Amino acid sequence: MPIFPLMLVLASAQAAPGASEPDRTVKIFGDWAVGCDNGASCEMTSLLPEGEEGNEAYQDVFVSLGRLPGAGGALTVLLELPNCNGRTLSLRIDGVSLASQAVRNDSARFEGDPALRIARAMVAGKTIEVADASGAAVGTVSLSGASAALRFIDAGQGRAGTVTAIVATGRKPAASVPAPPPIATIRSIRPSGTPERMDRALRERLDAESGCGAEFEGDVGSLPEVDTFALGGGKTLALLPCGRAAYNVPSVPYILAGGKAEIAGFDSSPDDTGAAGDAPALINAWFDSKTGILGSRSKGRGVGDCGSSASYVWDGSIFRQIEERDMPDCRGSANWLRTLRANTVPK
């Protein structure tokens, strides 16, 4: 569960000059993954400790900490707690109780002073413990690497050496923290109309040209259907299936108009260019006909605790990327960290 929504309001720091774009590579420090996006919003999330995959104490709770950029960048600490709805749980670090909250929707969220107390205690802490009202342990999170991840956020947001830092603290005033880099705004078209159908002859031609038809040779039964979605302006998105797999299914995106088809254009490379020769392929593609968002999610393994994802919107000519998430280590966390975002407005 990501801490920050896609369309977030940035904290302002008008007194300081703008920052350069931070390092957008997700880093692994001990039992934590951390990453910042192009707008300097940063997030870190806990991982299962190496060798503890079968230990239930570490599988019942995951913790994420996010911070907005700028001088007043707010902190949020999120606990993911399955099967604990309605229970009031407390968060302790090395035996010291720091905050408590009722669990709703399998999570508990701490902001403001409680989140700051938790973050500061994480710097030198060894273990986060979550307990119920009776004091019984619900779950445990290793803090190995958490201090390094917090330091990465301090550096990525330009707050090292300032009073706003969590680890790399200093005497510089909050006003010296740079304002976040600007985020692109993309004008997108909301879906409308009725999707065009792909006839048999066109399907056969595209299967042959892309090489996707060969992926299904020898299969018993019919070819999988081509999913089609109206984009507006007489254009239709068609997702041509291009193989079968246990948990990663590629498809080649085409734009249909007036019985003709051409490979969809993108402003950045989709997941894979090998599933269909030189044609772009989206992995586990989906399209939301209400929002107009086209998405892909390539999993590193079946349980979905690692991989990468991307989201796009249609601007009338090509698909423009509005989000990217990544989780390089397969160690339990379903919270893939955002490394890119853009704002959208309707045309």
C-alpha positions in Angstrom: 0.0 0.0 0.0 1.8 3.2 -1.1 1.9 6.1 1.4 1.5 8.9 -1.1 -1.2 9.0 -3.8 -0.3 9.6 -7.4 -1.7 13.2 -7.4 -0.2 14.7 -4.3 0.2 18.3 -3.1 3.9 19.1 -2.7 5.1 20.8 0.5 6.4 24.2 -0.4 9.8 25.7 0.4 9.7 29.0 -1.4 12.6 30.5 0.5 15.1 28.1 -0.9 16.2 27.6 -4.5 14.9 24.6 -6.4 16.6 21.2 -6.1 18.0 19.0 -8.8 16.3 15.7 -9.5 17.3 13.1 -6.9 18.7 9.7 -7.6 15.7 7.6 -8.7 17.3 4.2 -8.2 15.7 2.1 -5.4 18.4 1.2 -2.9 18.6 -1.7 -0.5 20.1 -1.1 2.9 20.0 -4.1 5.2 16.3 -5.0 5.7 14.9 -1.8 4.1 14.3 -0.6 0.5 14.3 3.2 -0.1 13.6 5.3 -3.2 12.8 8.9 -4.3 10.9 10.0 -7.3 11.6 12.8 -9.7 9.8 15.3 -7.4 12.0 14.3 -4.4 9.1 12.6 -2.6 10.8 9.7 -0.8 9.7 6.4 0.8 11.3 3.5 2.5 9.7 0.1 3.3 10.7 -2.8 5.4 11.7 -6.2 4.0 11.8 -9.7 5.5 15.3 -10.2 7.1 17.5 -12.6 5.2 17.0 -16.1 6.4 13.7 -15.2 8.2 11.3 -15.9 5.3 9.6 -18.7 7.3 9.5 -16.8 10.6 5.8 -15.7 11.2 6.9 -12.9 13.6 8.3 -11.0 10.6 5.5 -11.8 8.2 2.6 -10.2 10.0 3.7 -6.6 9.9 5.4 -4.4 7.3 6.3 -0.7 7.9 6.7 2.1 5.4 7.9 5.6 6.0 7.4 8.4 3.5 8.4 12.1 3.5 7.3 14.9 1.3 10.0 17.3 -0.1 10.7 20.9 0.9 11.2 22.7 4.2 7.9 21.5 5.7 8.1 18.0 4.2 5.6 16.0 6.2 6.4 12.5 7.5 4.1 9.5 7.4 4.6 6.1 8.9 2.3 3.3 7.7 1.9 -0.1 9.3 0.4 -2.9 7.1 -1.4 -5.3 9.5 -3.5 -8.0 7.9 -6.3 -9.5 10.0 -6.1 -6.8 12.7 -9.0 -4.5 11.7 -10.7 -2.9 14.7 -7.9 -3.6 17.1 -5.9 -0.8 18.8 -2.2 -1.6 18.4 0.9 0.1 19.8 4.3 0.6 18.0 7.4 0.1 20.2 11.0 0.4 19.3 13.4 -1.6 21.5 10.6 -1.9 24.2 9.7 1.8 24.3 6.1 2.6 23.3 5.9 5.5 20.8 2.4 5.6 19.4 -0.8 3.6 19.2 -3.8 3.6 16.8 -6.8 1.5 15.8 -6.3 -0.6 12.6 -8.6 0.2 9.7 -8.4 -1.4 6.2 -5.5 -3.6 7.3 -3.3 -0.6 8.2 -2.5 2.1 10.7 -1.1 5.5 9.8 0.9 7.9 11.9 1.5 11.5 11.0 2.8 14.7 12.6 4.6 14.4 15.9 4.0 10.6 16.4 5.6 9.9 13.0 8.5 12.2 13.8 9.0 10.3 17.2 9.0 7.0 15.4 11.4 8.2 12.7 13.9 9.6 15.2 13.8 6.4 17.3 14.4 4.3 14.2 17.9 5.8 13.8 19.5 3.9 16.6 16.8 1.3 17.1 17.2 -2.5 16.6 13.6 -3.7 16.3 10.1 -2.4 15.8 7.5 -4.4 17.8 3.8 -4.1 17.3 1.7 -5.2 20.3 -2.0 -5.3 21.1 -3.8 -3.8 24.1 -2.8 -6.7 26.3 0.9 -6.2 25.4 1.0 -9.4 23.3 3.3 -9.2 20.3 1.6 -9.0 16.9 4.6 -8.7 14.7 8.3 -7.6 14.5 10.2 -5.6 12.0 14.0 -5.5 11.7 15.6 -2.0 11.8 18.8 -3.2 10.2 19.6 -0.6 7.5 16.8 1.8 8.5 19.3 4.5 9.6 21.1 4.3 6.2 17.7 4.5 4.4 16.7 7.6 6.4 20.1 9.2 5.6 19.4 8.5 1.9 16.1 10.4 2.2 17.9 13.3 4.0 20.4 13.5 1.1 17.8 13.0 -1.7 15.7 15.9 -0.4 18.6 18.2 0.3 17.9 18.4 4.0 21.3 17.0 5.2 22.9 19.5 7.7 19.6 21.2 8.5 17.3 21.1 11.5 14.7 19.1 9.4 17.0 16.1 8.8 16.4 12.8 10.6 19.9 11.4 10.6 22.2 14.0 8.9 21.2 16.7 11.3 22.7 20.1 11.5 22.1 23.8 12.4 21.0 25.1 9.0 17.5 26.5 9.1 14.5 24.8 7.5 14.5 27.6 4.9 17.7 26.2 3.4 16.0 23.0 2.3 15.6 23.3 -1.5 12.2 23.4 -3.1 11.3 20.2 -4.9 12.0 19.9 -8.7 9.0 20.7 -10.9 6.8 17.9 -12.0 5.6 17.6 -15.6 1.9 18.1 -16.3 0.5 16.0 -19.1 -2.7 16.8 -20.9 -4.6 13.6 -21.4 -7.7 12.5 -23.2 -10.5 10.9 -21.2 -11.8 7.7 -22.9 -15.0 8.0 -24.9 -16.9 6.2 -27.7 -17.2 2.5 -28.5 -14.1 0.4 -29.1 -13.5 -0.8 -32.6 -13.5 -4.6 -33.1 -10.5 -6.4 -34.6 -11.6 -8.6 -37.4 -10.1 -12.1 -38.1 -8.0 -10.9 -41.1 -6.4 -8.1 -39.1 -5.7 -10.3 -36.2 -4.0 -12.9 -38.3 -1.9 -10.2 -40.0 -0.8 -8.7 -36.7 0.0 -12.1 -35.2 2.2 -12.8 -38.2 3.9 -9.4 -38.2 4.6 -9.3 -34.5 5.5 -13.0 -34.2 2.9 -13.3 -31.4 0.9 -15.9 -33.2 3.9 -18.3 -33.0 3.7 -18.1 -29.3 0.4 -20.1 -29.4 1.2 -22.7 -32.0 0.2 -26.1 -30.8 -2.2 -24.7 -28.1 -5.4 -26.6 -27.7 -8.4 -24.4 -28.3 -8.8 -20.9 -29.7 -6.4 -18.0 -29.5 -6.8 -15.7 -26.5 -9.1 -12.7 -27.1 -7.7 -9.3 -28.0 -8.9 -6.8 -25.4 -10.0 -3.5 -27.0 -10.7 -0.2 -25.3 -12.1 3.1 -26.7 -9.6 6.0 -26.3 -11.7 8.8 -27.8 -11.4 10.6 -31.1 -12.1 7.4 -33.1 -9.1 5.6 -31.7 -9.1 2.2 -30.0 -6.4 0.5 -27.9 -5.9 -3.1 -28.7 -3.8 -5.4 -26.5 -2.6 -8.3 -28.6 -1.7 -11.4 -26.5 1.9 -12.4 -27.1 2.6 -15.5 -24.9 1.5 -17.4 -21.9 3.4 -17.5 -18.6 2.7 -18.4 -15.0 2.6 -14.8 -13.7 3.9 -12.5 -16.5 1.8 -12.3 -19.6 3.0 -10.0 -22.4 0.8 -8.2 -24.9 1.7 -5.8 -27.8 -0.3 -2.5 -27.7 -1.8 -1.4 -31.0 -3.9 1.6 -32.0 -6.9 0.8 -34.2 -8.7 3.4 -36.4 -10.9 2.8 -39.4 -9.9 -0.9 -39.8 -6.1 -0.1 -39.7 -3.6 -0.8 -37.0 -0.3 0.6 -35.9 1.9 -0.1 -32.9 1.1 2.3 -30.1 3.7 5.0 -29.4 5.1 5.7 -26.0 7.3 8.6 -24.7 9.3 6.0 -22.7 10.1 2.4 -23.2 7.4 -0.1 -22.0 8.4 -3.2 -20.0 9.8 -5.4 -22.6 10.9 -5.3 -26.3 11.9 -8.9 -26.6 8.5 -10.7 -26.4 7.6 -9.6 -29.9 10.8 -8.8 -31.7 11.3 -5.0 -31.8 7.6 -4.3 -30.9 7.0 -3.0 -27.4 5.3 -5.4 -25.0 3.4 -4.5 -21.9 3.5 -7.1 -19.1 0.2 -8.0 -17.3 -1.3 -4.9 -19.1 -4.6 -3.4 -17.9 -6.6 -0.3 -18.9 -9.1 1.7 -16.8 -11.8 3.0 -19.1 -12.9 5.5 -16.5 -9.6 7.2 -15.8 -7.9 6.4 -19.1 -4.8 4.9 -17.3 -2.9 2.2 -19.1 -0.8 0.1 -16.7 1.7 -2.7 -16.7 3.1 -4.8 -13.8 6.0 -7.1 -14.3 6.5 -9.4 -11.3 9.8 -10.9 -10.2 8.0 -13.9 -8.9 4.4 -15.1 -8.5 3.6 -13.7 -5.0 4.3 -10.2 -6.3 6.7 -9.0 -3.7 9.2 -7.7 -6.3 9.2 -6.3 -9.9 8.4 -3.1 -11.6 5.3 -1.3 -12.9 4.4 1.7 -15.0 1.3 3.8 -15.8 0.5 5.9 -18.9 -2.2 8.2 -20.3 -3.2 8.9 -23.9 -2.6 12.4 -25.1 -4.2 11.8 -28.5 -1.1 10.7 -30.3 1.0 8.6 -27.9 0.9 7.2 -24.4 2.7 9.4 -21.9 4.2 7.9 -18.7 2.8 9.2 -15.4 4.2 6.8 -12.9 6.9 4.2 -12.3 7.4 1.9 -9.4 10.2 -0.6 -8.6 11.1 -3.2 -6.0 14.3 -5.0 -6.8 14.4 -7.5 -3.8 11.9 -10.3 -3.4 11.6 -10.1 0.4 8.0 -9.9 1.2 7.0 -6.2 0.6 4.1 -5.6 -1.7 4.8 -1.8 -1.5 6.8 -1.2 -4.7 8.5 2.2 -4.4 7.6 5.1 -6.7 10.5 6.5 -8.8 8.6 8.7 -11.3 5.4 10.6 -11.4 3.6 13.3 -13.5 0.5 15.3 -13.0 -2.4 15.0 -15.5 -5.1 17.4 -16.6 -7.8 16.7 -19.2 -7.6 18.2 -22.6 
